[in-house]
């Protein structure tokens, strides 16, 4: 199994400010997850022409990534996807959103506030601990996350492990090229590849959430 890029997977952000704070909660069974139908509804709201809608989607996502990146958020791509997913969920649940491209930035602003509150809570919690203890706890948590991620990756098929590694491999333009090549190799539209990757990631997050809860409970005992 490929393990070299393990630490670069954003799944490991479980305890990082603003992203991982809600990760375990998001692993609760029955929680909403992105579907192809929901994604198609979102594209239809952007433009009746699917090709134009796809281009608008990529432009919106790029602007969202820049929005979070310029505000020093730890995982701008993940936050951008979260803002999009929350908007897609609203549409899928029947809410009438006249201008999704404007609405999603309203969601992004609310998400930014959540990230700020999460960072402040984490800073406050760390300030209450002696420096040595805080460092030791961070090291223990990081080791626990890596161990849980390895276990959860082992539960995936080799094909799905390869897909999740390749999908998140590289930075900036390299990542975009990788994803285009993947979509072509798999015979999938880029949007369908994203849905598939999101489902795999949610599966890993759910698995990690359960693993971390068990590991934490074991340490308490």
C-alpha positions in Angstrom: 0.0 0.0 0.0 1.3 3.5 -0.8 2.2 5.3 2.4 4.7 8.0 1.3 2.2 10.8 0.8 0.1 9.8 3.8 0.8 12.9 5.9 -0.2 15.2 3.0 -3.8 13.9 2.9 -6.1 16.6 4.2 -8.0 13.9 6.0 -5.3 14.2 8.7 -6.7 17.7 9.5 -8.9 16.1 12.1 -7.7 18.3 14.9 -6.7 21.3 12.9 -8.5 24.6 13.6 -11.7 25.2 11.7 -11.7 22.0 9.6 -11.3 19.1 12.0 -13.4 20.6 14.7 -16.6 19.3 13.1 -15.0 16.2 11.4 -15.9 13.7 14.1 -19.5 15.1 14.3 -19.7 14.8 10.5 -19.0 11.1 10.7 -22.3 10.4 12.5 -24.4 7.8 10.5 -27.2 9.5 8.5 -25.3 12.7 8.1 -25.8 14.4 4.7 -23.2 13.6 2.0 -22.7 14.9 -1.5 -24.6 13.0 -4.2 -24.4 13.1 -8.0 -28.1 14.2 -8.1 -27.4 17.1 -5.7 -24.4 18.2 -7.6 -26.3 18.1 -10.9 -29.0 20.3 -9.3 -26.4 22.8 -8.3 -25.0 22.9 -11.9 -28.5 23.3 -13.3 -28.9 26.4 -11.0 -25.7 27.9 -12.3 -26.6 27.5 -16.0 -29.0 25.3 -18.1 -26.1 24.6 -20.3 -24.1 21.9 -18.5 -20.7 22.9 -20.1 -21.2 26.5 -19.1 -22.3 25.5 -15.7 -19.2 23.4 -15.2 -17.0 26.4 -16.1 -18.9 28.6 -13.7 -18.5 26.0 -11.0 -14.7 25.8 -11.5 -14.5 29.6 -11.4 -16.6 29.8 -8.2 -14.5 27.1 -6.5 -11.3 28.9 -7.5 -12.5 32.2 -6.1 -13.5 30.4 -2.9 -10.1 28.8 -2.5 -8.5 32.2 -2.9 -11.0 33.7 -0.4 -10.0 31.2 2.3 -6.3 31.2 1.3 -6.0 35.0 1.6 -7.5 34.8 5.1 -4.8 32.4 6.2 -7.2 29.4 6.6 -5.3 26.1 7.1 -7.1 24.1 4.3 -8.5 26.5 1.7 -9.5 23.8 -0.8 -11.4 21.9 1.9 -13.1 25.0 3.2 -14.1 25.9 -0.4 -15.6 22.4 -0.9 -17.4 22.7 2.5 -19.0 26.0 1.4 -20.1 24.4 -1.9 -21.4 21.3 -0.2 -23.5 23.4 2.3 -25.0 25.3 -0.6 -25.7 22.1 -2.6 -27.4 20.6 0.5 -29.7 23.6 0.7 -30.7 23.3 -2.9 -31.2 19.5 -2.6 -33.4 20.1 0.4 -35.7 22.3 -1.7 -34.5 25.8 -0.7 -34.9 28.3 -3.5 -31.6 30.0 -4.2 -31.8 32.5 -7.0 -28.1 33.2 -7.3 -26.0 30.3 -6.0 -22.7 32.0 -6.9 -23.6 34.9 -4.5 -25.2 32.6 -1.9 -22.1 30.4 -1.6 -19.9 33.3 -0.6 -22.4 34.1 2.1 -21.9 30.6 3.3 -18.1 31.0 3.0 -18.3 34.1 5.3 -20.3 32.2 7.9 -17.7 29.3 7.6 -14.9 31.8 8.1 -16.5 32.9 11.4 -16.7 29.2 12.5 -13.1 28.8 11.7 -12.1 31.8 13.7 -14.2 30.7 16.7 -12.6 27.2 16.5 -9.1 28.7 16.4 -9.9 30.8 19.4 -11.2 27.8 21.4 -8.1 25.8 20.5 -5.8 28.7 21.6 -7.7 29.1 24.9 -7.5 25.3 25.6 -3.8 25.2 24.8 -3.1 28.3 27.0 -4.6 26.4 30.0 -2.0 23.6 29.6 1.7 23.8 30.6 3.8 24.1 27.4 5.4 20.6 27.8 2.0 18.9 28.3 0.4 20.8 25.4 3.3 19.7 23.1 3.0 16.1 24.3 -0.7 16.0 23.8 -0.4 17.4 20.3 2.2 14.8 19.5 0.0 12.0 20.9 -3.0 13.3 18.9 -0.9 13.5 15.7 0.3 9.9 16.1 -3.2 8.7 16.8 -4.5 10.4 13.7 -1.8 8.8 11.5 -2.5 5.4 13.0 -6.2 5.7 12.5 -5.8 7.0 8.9 -3.5 4.0 8.0 -6.1 1.6 9.4 -9.0 3.2 7.6 -7.0 3.3 4.3 -6.4 -0.4 4.6 -10.1 -1.0 4.6 -10.4 0.6 1.1 -9.8 -1.3 -2.1 -6.5 -0.7 -3.8 -8.3 1.2 -6.6 -10.0 3.5 -4.1 -6.8 4.1 -2.2 -5.0 5.0 -5.3 -7.8 7.3 -6.3 -7.8 9.2 -3.0 -4.0 9.6 -3.0 -3.9 10.8 -6.6 -6.9 13.2 -6.2 -5.2 15.1 -3.4 -1.7 14.8 -4.7 0.3 17.9 -5.7 -0.4 21.6 -5.3 -2.1 24.3 -7.5 -1.7 23.6 -11.2 -0.2 20.2 -10.6 -3.2 19.0 -8.7 -5.5 20.3 -11.5 -3.6 18.5 -14.2 -3.5 15.3 -12.1 -7.3 15.4 -11.7 -7.9 16.0 -15.4 -5.7 13.0 -16.2 -7.5 10.9 -13.7 -10.9 11.8 -15.1 -9.7 11.0 -18.6 -8.2 7.7 -17.5 -11.3 6.6 -15.6 -13.7 7.9 -18.4 -15.4 10.2 -16.0 -16.4 13.9 -16.3 -14.4 16.0 -13.8 -17.6 16.7 -11.8 -18.3 13.0 -11.4 -14.7 12.4 -10.3 -15.1 15.0 -7.6 -18.3 13.4 -6.3 -16.6 10.0 -6.2 -13.6 11.5 -4.4 -15.8 13.3 -1.9 -17.7 10.1 -1.1 -14.4 8.3 -0.5 -13.2 11.1 1.7 -16.4 11.1 3.7 -16.0 7.3 4.2 -12.5 7.9 5.5 -13.7 10.7 7.7 -16.4 8.5 9.2 -14.0 5.7 9.8 -11.4 8.1 11.4 -14.1 9.6 13.6 -15.0 6.2 14.9 -11.4 5.2 15.3 -10.4 8.4 17.2 -13.4 8.1 19.5 -12.4 4.6 20.4 -8.7 5.4 20.8 -9.6 8.5 23.0 -11.9 6.4 25.1 -9.2 3.8 25.6 -6.7 6.4 26.7 -9.2 7.8 29.3 -9.6 4.4 30.8 
